[in-house]
């Protein structure tokens, strides 16, 4: 069974997530390292959708609750067995303020899964993590629920790794870091 790398992203970034997953898998494959990138936008990993309405067409609250619990269990199970959590950070993901991304990032931190922010849209580290949120009180970044999880320490080959995936060099750095991590596992 191939090791798994979990790729967290908002649905609107599904095309960029698919490209990143392919680049990681191909990059590692060319280095003779087999890995599977778990991407919920990929049909192979997508959690089955369920009709959450009752006979009248109204949402069935118990079905919604049960579905949410099963989805969380699915994500936690995959995250806990992953060698790394890649978090695709775009302007959309920041402004969307996804509760699912917050959930995934928090669980990755709890599982001590290395968290690797993968930046796009010209974002840089200073745009993403701030020591003083008061300085950024009027920005969309300050309001993001999942940002605090990035302030926790994570491990990645004894250093913090963050990559700009819009550059070929950034993707190479990501693949190199994952390769090193997989060799240490």
N, C-alpha and C positions, 0 to 999 in steps of 0.2 A: 504494500500500500504506500502510495506517494505521500510525503509530508504535505500538509496544507498550510497555505498562507491565506488569511482572511482579508478580503478587500472591502472596507466600509465606504459607502458613498450614498449620496441622495439620488433618488430615482431620476431626476432631471440630468444627472451626469452619467447616465448609463452608457452612452457611447464612449466617453472618455474612459470610464471604468473598464469597458471591454477592451479598449486599445491597450490600457495599462496591463491588464491581466495577460493579454497575448504577449506583450513585450517582456514581461517577467518570465512567463513560461518558456518562451523561445530563448531568451537570454540565458536562463539557467540550463535549458536543454543543450544549448551549444557548449556549455561548460561541463556537460555530462552530469548534471544534477537534475533529477526528476522532481517536480513539484506540481501540485494542483492549486490553482488560485480559486478560492471560494468567492464567488461574486453572485449576490442574490438577483442580479439582473440577467444572469445567464440561466437559461431554461434548465440546465442540468442541476442547478442549485436552488432554483426558485421554490419557495414554500408554496404548497398547493393553495390556490385561492378557494374560497368557500362562499357560498351564498349565505349571507348573514341575516337575511330577511325571513320573517315568518310568513305564514300563508297569506296574510293581508298585504305583504310588501313592506311592512314596517321592520326596522331593525330588531332582531331578537337579542335582547341584552345578554342573556346567558350564552348564546352562541358567540357573540362578540367577545365576551370575557374568556370563554374556553379557547377560542381561536387565538387571542392575544397571548394566553398562557402557553399554548402549544408552540406558537411562533418563538416566544422568548426561550423556551426550552430547546428548540431546534438551534437557535443562534448561540446559546450558551454552550451547548454540546459541541458545536463546531469550533467556537472560539477557544474552549478549554483544551481542545486537541490541536490547535494551530501553533505553528512555530513563530508566527509574526502576525501583527495586525497592521495592515496598510490602511491609512486613513486618507482618502482622497479629499483634499481641502481646496475648494474653489470658492469664488465669491457667492455662487448659488448655495453651496452647502453652509456657508456662514450665515447668509441672510435667511435661509430656510429654517435654521434653528431646529433641526430634526431631533425629535425625542428618541428615535431609533438609533441615530448616530451616538447620542449621549449614552444610551443604554449599552451599545456595543463597546464604546471607548471605556466606559466605567468597568464593564466586565473584563475587558482585556487588561486593564490596570489591576483589577482584583486577582486575576489569574497569573499576573506577572508575565503576560505575553508582551514581548517587545512591541511598542507602538511606534510606527514610522509614519510621520506625516508626509504625504506626497502632495506637494504644492503645485498649483496651476494658476492660470489667470494673472500671472505676474506677481503673485503674493510672495512675501518673504517672511522669515521667522518673526521679525518685529511686528508684522501685520497680524500674526496668529497668536502668539503667546506674550503676554505682558505681565510684568511683576506688579504694576500699579494700574488696576482697572479704572481707578478714579480719573486717571489721565485720559482715558478713552470713553468717558461716560456717555458721549453722544454718538458713538459709532455703532454700527451694526455688529461689529466683532464683540463688543462688550456684552451684548445681549445673548450671545450664543450659549446654549445650555451645555454643550459638550466641551467647550474650551477648558474648563477646570481639569478635566482628565488629562490634558496634555501637560499640565503643570506638574503632575506627579512624575517621579523619576521612572525612567524605563531603561532597559538594558538592550544594547545592540552592539555586540563586539566591544564592550567596555567603553563605548562612546555614544553620544547622542547622534542619531542619524536623522536627517531631514533632507528631502531631495526635491528639487524642482524637476518635475517630470516632463516639462515642456521642452527641455533640452536633451539632446542625445547623451550628453555627459551626465546629466542627472539620472537618467534611466540606467546608464552603465554603473553609476555609483550605487544605485538601489540594488541592482542585480549582484554586484560585488559584495555588498553588505549582507544580502540574503544568503549568498553562497558561503560566506564566512560563518554566518549564524548556523546554517544547516550542518556545516562541518563540526561545529562545537556541540551540537545536540546529541 
